[in-house]
Amino acid sequence: GKSAMLFMSICKEKNSTAKERIARRAKWQYPPGLKVLAEYWPQGSDIVVINVVESDNVGLLMAALSDWDDLMQITVVPAVTAEDGLKLAANMLK
């Protein structure tokens, strides 16, 4: 099977208040198939949510994030842990 990848989503406020976002988040759940490793709500910046999820299906992630298109501008990037990044770097330096 496909191996799971990490994806980081950086969400910026778009035409929304914190109250609106929190009200929706209280009722919203990540879909099955996305393993949530972290979700943070930074304070005092235009970035309002950062999360890291693991999945072998990027389509699930895109569908989940489309629920938030109206309230946030979302950037999704593939990511690796520092530990895995150091292993990859060590292999590249051999």
Salt bridges, closest charged atoms under 4 A:
GLU39 OE1 - ARG25 NH2 2.95
ASP46 OD2 - LYS12 NZ 3.73
GLU54 OE1 - LYS35 NZ 3.83
ASP70 OD2 - ARG24 NH2 2.79
GLU83 OE2 - LYS87 NZ 3.94
